[in-house]
Amino acid sequence: MLELPTSVSGPVSGLGWIASAILLLNAAMWLLQPGMVFYPTPTLAATPADWGLAFEDVELTADDGTRLHGWYIPHPDATHTLLFFHGNAGNISHRGESIAIFNRLGLSVLIIDYRGYGRSAGRPSEAGLYLDARAARDYLVEVRGVDPASILIFGRSLGANVAADLAARAPSGGVILESGFSSARDMARHLYPGLHHVLYLRFDFDAAERLSRVRAPVLVLHSPDDEIVPYALGRKLFDAAREPKRFVDLRGDHNSGFFASQPDYERSLAAFIGSLGPSQPPETSDESVRTR
């Protein structure tokens, strides 16, 4: 019987173990990744009425038939409407402090819960979140008759990736990305240095690539003290944007930077909105939105 020399079988066996370990790791990561990205809360803790704001319940249907829920908070003197995409945890009822800021800035606000969050049906996924964003934008334009030039697309944390994807597809008056990351691959490189080379990622969330195709004015805000999303990834997101664009340093951690940075935070938003003008014509993007 022919036997392989030890010098050959050893390395071959070792490579086999490494390959098996990589396959097992990726199988586990494939199953775990959704739970590592999405942290939805089904129960609404409050409504805008609890914050002293008038609002309307909004029911939407995404292109794949998923039913979505959101709130429209009008401002009587609004020249712009802010389309709000929140982060990966909680739901719309946990964004009261931000909505109050936008209201003080004279903005009407539409905030939606992604599929699987709050009262929205379905289960979250990257493709699903992008469909949810398009349904929200279609509602503003087609149902409420909002001029695309007066829509501000806002996203915080994971919502920045959702906002960037929508902004690349649809014209808007401006884009505001707060505490966002450039791509899922860049986040994996930060979280799993070395291992990121062999990990198969279930998600793309390439906000930097999307933002490079956006022609509307862009504002990026990020804190150097952000303990979840590295400041460098916020800068990379900004670097990908076309002019005109602005970058604002926040203070504080990932979840409270907007609050810890007051009043400069609110002043920076006001300056950006003021620079847009009330009658700015629609900007065109490289990929037109599909309307229903």
URQUI-V535534 format. One record per residue. N is the residue number from 1. RES is the residue in one small letter. SS is DSSP state (2 for helix, 1 for strand, 0 for the rest). PHI is phi in degrees with one decimal (none if undefined). PSI is psi as a letter, one per 20 degrees, with the letter a starting at -180 (none if undefined). Layout:
n:N res:RES ss:SS phi:PHI psi:PSI
n:N res:RES ss:SS phi:PHI psi:PSI
//
This chain:
n:1 res:m ss:0 phi:none psi:p
n:2 res:l ss:0 phi:-80.4 psi:p
n:3 res:e ss:0 phi:-119.1 psi:q
n:4 res:l ss:0 phi:-75.8 psi:q
n:5 res:p ss:0 phi:-61.5 psi:q
n:6 res:t ss:2 phi:-58.5 psi:h
n:7 res:s ss:2 phi:-64.7 psi:h
n:8 res:v ss:2 phi:-96.3 psi:g
n:9 res:s ss:2 phi:-65.1 psi:h
n:10 res:g ss:2 phi:-61.5 psi:g
n:11 res:p ss:2 phi:-61.5 psi:h
n:12 res:v ss:2 phi:-62.5 psi:g
n:13 res:s ss:2 phi:-62.7 psi:g
n:14 res:g ss:2 phi:-63.1 psi:g
n:15 res:l ss:2 phi:-64.9 psi:h
n:16 res:g ss:2 phi:-63.3 psi:g
n:17 res:w ss:2 phi:-64.0 psi:g
n:18 res:i ss:2 phi:-64.1 psi:g
n:19 res:a ss:2 phi:-62.8 psi:g
n:20 res:s ss:2 phi:-64.8 psi:g
n:21 res:a ss:2 phi:-63.5 psi:g
n:22 res:i ss:2 phi:-65.0 psi:g
n:23 res:l ss:2 phi:-63.8 psi:g
n:24 res:l ss:2 phi:-65.4 psi:g
n:25 res:l ss:2 phi:-60.7 psi:g
n:26 res:n ss:2 phi:-69.4 psi:h
n:27 res:a ss:2 phi:-63.2 psi:g
n:28 res:a ss:2 phi:-65.6 psi:g
n:29 res:m ss:2 phi:-65.2 psi:h
n:30 res:w ss:2 phi:-59.9 psi:g
n:31 res:l ss:2 phi:-73.9 psi:h
n:32 res:l ss:2 phi:-86.5 psi:h
n:33 res:q ss:2 phi:-56.3 psi:g
n:34 res:p ss:2 phi:-57.5 psi:g
n:35 res:g ss:2 phi:-71.7 psi:i
n:36 res:m ss:2 phi:-87.4 psi:i
n:37 res:v ss:2 phi:-105.2 psi:g
n:38 res:f ss:0 phi:-107.7 psi:p
n:39 res:y ss:1 phi:-128.5 psi:m
n:40 res:p ss:1 phi:-75.2 psi:q
n:41 res:t ss:0 phi:-114.5 psi:p
n:42 res:p ss:0 phi:-79.6 psi:h
n:43 res:t ss:0 phi:-94.4 psi:p
n:44 res:l ss:0 phi:-79.2 psi:p
n:45 res:a ss:0 phi:-87.1 psi:i
n:46 res:a ss:0 phi:-164.8 psi:r
n:47 res:t ss:0 phi:-131.2 psi:r
n:48 res:p ss:2 phi:-57.5 psi:h
n:49 res:a ss:2 phi:-60.4 psi:h
n:50 res:d ss:2 phi:-68.5 psi:i
n:51 res:w ss:2 phi:-101.1 psi:j
n:52 res:g ss:0 phi:79.9 psi:k
n:53 res:l ss:0 phi:-119.6 psi:p
n:54 res:a ss:0 phi:-71.6 psi:q
n:55 res:f ss:0 phi:-156.4 psi:r
n:56 res:e ss:1 phi:-125.7 psi:p
n:57 res:d ss:1 phi:-70.2 psi:p
n:58 res:v ss:1 phi:-123.1 psi:p
n:59 res:e ss:1 phi:-111.6 psi:p
n:60 res:l ss:1 phi:-122.8 psi:r
n:61 res:t ss:1 phi:-130.9 psi:p
n:62 res:a ss:0 phi:-72.0 psi:r
n:63 res:d ss:0 phi:-60.0 psi:h
n:64 res:d ss:0 phi:-92.5 psi:j
n:65 res:g ss:0 phi:91.9 psi:i
n:66 res:t ss:0 phi:-71.9 psi:p
n:67 res:r ss:1 phi:-84.3 psi:p
n:68 res:l ss:1 phi:-124.7 psi:q
n:69 res:h ss:1 phi:-125.0 psi:q
n:70 res:g ss:1 phi:-157.9 psi:a
n:71 res:w ss:1 phi:-127.4 psi:p
n:72 res:y ss:1 phi:-110.1 psi:p
n:73 res:i ss:1 phi:-113.2 psi:o
n:74 res:p ss:0 phi:-77.7 psi:q
n:75 res:h ss:0 phi:-121.5 psi:p
n:76 res:p ss:0 phi:-62.7 psi:h
n:77 res:d ss:0 phi:-111.8 psi:k
n:78 res:a ss:0 phi:-68.2 psi:p
n:79 res:t ss:0 phi:-102.8 psi:i
n:80 res:h ss:0 phi:-134.3 psi:q
n:81 res:t ss:1 phi:-116.9 psi:p
n:82 res:l ss:1 phi:-95.3 psi:p
n:83 res:l ss:1 phi:-97.3 psi:o
n:84 res:f ss:1 phi:-100.8 psi:p
n:85 res:f ss:1 phi:-114.9 psi:o
n:86 res:h ss:0 phi:-84.6 psi:a
n:87 res:g ss:0 phi:-77.3 psi:a
n:88 res:n ss:0 phi:-86.9 psi:i
n:89 res:a ss:1 phi:-123.7 psi:q
n:90 res:g ss:1 phi:76.2 psi:b
n:91 res:n ss:0 phi:-161.2 psi:a
n:92 res:i ss:2 phi:-63.3 psi:h
n:93 res:s ss:2 phi:-72.7 psi:i
n:94 res:h ss:2 phi:-98.8 psi:j
n:95 res:r ss:0 phi:-115.4 psi:k
n:96 res:g ss:2 phi:-60.9 psi:g
n:97 res:e ss:2 phi:-64.6 psi:h
n:98 res:s ss:2 phi:-69.5 psi:g
n:99 res:i ss:2 phi:-62.1 psi:h
n:100 res:a ss:2 phi:-62.5 psi:h
n:101 res:i ss:2 phi:-63.1 psi:g
n:102 res:f ss:2 phi:-64.1 psi:h
n:103 res:n ss:2 phi:-65.2 psi:g
n:104 res:r ss:2 phi:-64.0 psi:h
n:105 res:l ss:0 phi:-80.1 psi:j
n:106 res:g ss:0 phi:82.1 psi:k
n:107 res:l ss:0 phi:-105.0 psi:p
n:108 res:s ss:1 phi:-77.9 psi:q
n:109 res:v ss:1 phi:-131.8 psi:p
n:110 res:l ss:1 phi:-115.0 psi:o
n:111 res:i ss:1 phi:-121.3 psi:p
n:112 res:i ss:1 phi:-121.4 psi:q
n:113 res:d ss:0 phi:-94.4 psi:p
n:114 res:y ss:0 phi:-62.8 psi:r
n:115 res:r ss:0 phi:-53.4 psi:p
n:116 res:g ss:0 phi:87.9 psi:i
n:117 res:y ss:0 phi:-106.3 psi:q
n:118 res:g ss:0 phi:54.7 psi:c
n:119 res:r ss:0 phi:-94.8 psi:j
n:120 res:s ss:0 phi:-82.9 psi:p
n:121 res:a ss:0 phi:-78.6 psi:r
n:122 res:g ss:0 phi:88.0 psi:a
n:123 res:r ss:0 phi:-126.1 psi:q
n:124 res:p ss:0 phi:-69.6 psi:q
n:125 res:s ss:0 phi:-155.3 psi:r
n:126 res:e ss:2 phi:-62.7 psi:g
n:127 res:a ss:2 phi:-61.3 psi:h
n:128 res:g ss:2 phi:-65.0 psi:g
n:129 res:l ss:2 phi:-62.6 psi:h
n:130 res:y ss:2 phi:-66.0 psi:h
n:131 res:l ss:2 phi:-64.6 psi:h
n:132 res:d ss:2 phi:-61.9 psi:g
n:133 res:a ss:2 phi:-63.7 psi:g
n:134 res:r ss:2 phi:-66.9 psi:h
n:135 res:a ss:2 phi:-64.3 psi:h
n:136 res:a ss:2 phi:-66.4 psi:g
n:137 res:r ss:2 phi:-66.3 psi:g
n:138 res:d ss:2 phi:-60.4 psi:h
n:139 res:y ss:2 phi:-60.7 psi:g
n:140 res:l ss:2 phi:-61.6 psi:g
n:141 res:v ss:2 phi:-77.8 psi:g
n:142 res:e ss:2 phi:-87.7 psi:h
n:143 res:v ss:2 phi:-95.3 psi:g
n:144 res:r ss:0 phi:-92.2 psi:i
n:145 res:g ss:0 phi:69.7 psi:k
n:146 res:v ss:0 phi:-75.7 psi:p
n:147 res:d ss:0 phi:-66.4 psi:p
n:148 res:p ss:2 phi:-53.0 psi:h
n:149 res:a ss:2 phi:-67.4 psi:i
n:150 res:s ss:2 phi:-102.5 psi:j
n:151 res:i ss:1 phi:-89.8 psi:p
n:152 res:l ss:1 phi:-105.1 psi:p
n:153 res:i ss:1 phi:-94.5 psi:o
n:154 res:f ss:1 phi:-117.5 psi:p
n:155 res:g ss:1 phi:-140.7 psi:p
n:156 res:r ss:1 phi:-115.1 psi:p
n:157 res:s ss:0 phi:56.6 psi:c
n:158 res:l ss:2 phi:-59.9 psi:h
n:159 res:g ss:2 phi:-62.0 psi:h
n:160 res:a ss:2 phi:-65.4 psi:h
n:161 res:n ss:2 phi:-68.9 psi:h
n:162 res:v ss:2 phi:-65.7 psi:g
n:163 res:a ss:2 phi:-62.7 psi:g
n:164 res:a ss:2 phi:-64.6 psi:h
n:165 res:d ss:2 phi:-63.8 psi:g
n:166 res:l ss:2 phi:-64.1 psi:g
n:167 res:a ss:2 phi:-63.4 psi:h
n:168 res:a ss:2 phi:-73.8 psi:i
n:169 res:r ss:2 phi:-101.5 psi:h
n:170 res:a ss:0 phi:-132.0 psi:q
n:171 res:p ss:0 phi:-66.9 psi:q
n:172 res:s ss:0 phi:-152.6 psi:r
n:173 res:g ss:0 phi:-83.2 psi:h
n:174 res:g ss:1 phi:-179.9 psi:r
n:175 res:v ss:1 phi:-130.3 psi:p
n:176 res:i ss:1 phi:-123.2 psi:o
n:177 res:l ss:1 phi:-118.8 psi:p
n:178 res:e ss:1 phi:-121.9 psi:p
n:179 res:s ss:0 phi:56.0 psi:k
n:180 res:g ss:0 phi:-96.1 psi:r
n:181 res:f ss:0 phi:-117.2 psi:q
n:182 res:s ss:0 phi:-72.0 psi:h
n:183 res:s ss:0 phi:-167.7 psi:r
n:184 res:a ss:2 phi:-63.5 psi:h
n:185 res:r ss:2 phi:-62.9 psi:g
n:186 res:d ss:2 phi:-66.3 psi:h
n:187 res:m ss:2 phi:-66.5 psi:h
n:188 res:a ss:2 phi:-63.3 psi:h
n:189 res:r ss:2 phi:-61.8 psi:h
n:190 res:h ss:2 phi:-72.7 psi:g
n:191 res:l ss:2 phi:-79.6 psi:h
n:192 res:y ss:0 phi:-130.2 psi:m
n:193 res:p ss:0 phi:-57.9 psi:p
n:194 res:g ss:0 phi:90.3 psi:g
n:195 res:l ss:2 phi:-67.3 psi:h
n:196 res:h ss:2 phi:-60.9 psi:h
n:197 res:h ss:2 phi:-69.2 psi:h
n:198 res:v ss:0 phi:-112.7 psi:i
n:199 res:l ss:0 phi:-82.7 psi:p
n:200 res:y ss:0 phi:-91.6 psi:o
n:201 res:l ss:0 phi:-89.1 psi:p
n:202 res:r ss:0 phi:-79.8 psi:i
n:203 res:f ss:0 phi:-123.0 psi:q
n:204 res:d ss:0 phi:-106.6 psi:g
n:205 res:f ss:0 phi:42.0 psi:l
n:206 res:d ss:0 phi:-85.4 psi:m
n:207 res:a ss:2 phi:-65.8 psi:h
n:208 res:a ss:2 phi:-62.4 psi:g
n:209 res:e ss:2 phi:-65.0 psi:g
n:210 res:r ss:2 phi:-62.4 psi:g
n:211 res:l ss:2 phi:-64.8 psi:h
n:212 res:s ss:0 phi:-65.3 psi:i
n:213 res:r ss:0 phi:-101.2 psi:i
n:214 res:v ss:0 phi:-85.6 psi:p
n:215 res:r ss:0 phi:-104.8 psi:i
n:216 res:a ss:0 phi:-75.1 psi:q
n:217 res:p ss:0 phi:-58.3 psi:q
n:218 res:v ss:1 phi:-126.3 psi:p
n:219 res:l ss:1 phi:-120.5 psi:p
n:220 res:v ss:1 phi:-117.4 psi:p
n:221 res:l ss:1 phi:-125.3 psi:p
n:222 res:h ss:1 phi:-159.3 psi:q
n:223 res:s ss:1 phi:-100.6 psi:p
n:224 res:p ss:0 phi:-61.9 psi:i
n:225 res:d ss:0 phi:-96.1 psi:j
n:226 res:d ss:0 phi:-61.3 psi:p
n:227 res:e ss:0 phi:-93.2 psi:i
n:228 res:i ss:0 phi:-109.0 psi:g
n:229 res:v ss:0 phi:-107.2 psi:o
n:230 res:p ss:0 phi:-57.5 psi:q
n:231 res:y ss:2 phi:-55.1 psi:h
n:232 res:a ss:2 phi:-61.0 psi:h
n:233 res:l ss:2 phi:-75.4 psi:h
n:234 res:g ss:2 phi:-67.9 psi:g
n:235 res:r ss:2 phi:-66.0 psi:h
n:236 res:k ss:2 phi:-64.7 psi:h
n:237 res:l ss:2 phi:-61.2 psi:g
n:238 res:f ss:2 phi:-62.7 psi:g
n:239 res:d ss:2 phi:-60.7 psi:h
n:240 res:a ss:2 phi:-75.5 psi:h
n:241 res:a ss:0 phi:-75.7 psi:q
n:242 res:r ss:0 phi:-83.3 psi:r
n:243 res:e ss:0 phi:-74.1 psi:q
n:244 res:p ss:0 phi:-79.9 psi:q
n:245 res:k ss:1 phi:-150.4 psi:q
n:246 res:r ss:1 phi:-136.9 psi:q
n:247 res:f ss:1 phi:-123.9 psi:p
n:248 res:v ss:1 phi:-127.3 psi:p
n:249 res:d ss:1 phi:-79.7 psi:p
n:250 res:l ss:1 phi:-95.5 psi:r
n:251 res:r ss:0 phi:-117.3 psi:q
n:252 res:g ss:0 phi:93.9 psi:a
n:253 res:d ss:0 phi:-86.0 psi:a
n:254 res:h ss:0 phi:-62.3 psi:g
n:255 res:n ss:0 phi:-87.1 psi:i
n:256 res:s ss:0 phi:-122.1 psi:j
n:257 res:g ss:2 phi:-57.6 psi:g
n:258 res:f ss:2 phi:-64.0 psi:h
n:259 res:f ss:2 phi:-81.3 psi:g
n:260 res:a ss:2 phi:-68.2 psi:h
n:261 res:s ss:0 phi:-92.6 psi:j
n:262 res:q ss:0 phi:-68.9 psi:q
n:263 res:p ss:0 phi:-87.1 psi:i
n:264 res:d ss:2 phi:-61.8 psi:h
n:265 res:y ss:2 phi:-58.5 psi:g
n:266 res:e ss:2 phi:-65.4 psi:h
n:267 res:r ss:2 phi:-65.6 psi:h
n:268 res:s ss:2 phi:-66.1 psi:g
n:269 res:l ss:2 phi:-64.4 psi:g
n:270 res:a ss:2 phi:-61.8 psi:g
n:271 res:a ss:2 phi:-65.7 psi:g
n:272 res:f ss:2 phi:-65.5 psi:g
n:273 res:i ss:2 phi:-62.8 psi:g
n:274 res:g ss:2 phi:-63.6 psi:h
n:275 res:s ss:2 phi:-71.8 psi:i
n:276 res:l ss:2 phi:-77.9 psi:h
n:277 res:g ss:0 phi:79.9 psi:q
n:278 res:p ss:0 phi:-74.3 psi:i
n:279 res:s ss:0 phi:-121.3 psi:k
n:280 res:q ss:0 phi:-63.0 psi:p
n:281 res:p ss:0 phi:-67.3 psi:q
n:282 res:p ss:0 phi:-59.4 psi:p
n:283 res:e ss:0 phi:-91.2 psi:q
n:284 res:t ss:0 phi:-98.1 psi:q
n:285 res:s ss:0 phi:-106.8 psi:r
n:286 res:d ss:0 phi:-76.2 psi:i
n:287 res:e ss:0 phi:-134.2 psi:o
n:288 res:s ss:0 phi:-75.8 psi:q
n:289 res:v ss:0 phi:-76.0 psi:q
n:290 res:r ss:0 phi:-92.2 psi:p
n:291 res:t ss:0 phi:-103.2 psi:q
n:292 res:r ss:0 phi:-97.1 psi:none
//
